[in-house]
């Protein structure tokens, strides 16, 4: 299992807003002001504070994790 697949499994036990944050950070290394605002709204929604914009968490999913790379095959020529 690759480290990214382990991260995916780990995020499945997190609240939605945290898994959404991980997905955003895997997509780009720096969060924008909008990202932070979205995540704050999602955190508040998890604590029953309504979001006027109705934002919903987009947790990390398997399709966001690249397939593990296969090691290169090597051929040995015997003469």
Secondary structure, DSSP 8 states (H G I E B T S, - for coil): --HHHHHHHHHTTS-HHHHHHHHHHHH-SS--HHHHHHHHHHHHHHTT---TT--------GGGS--------------
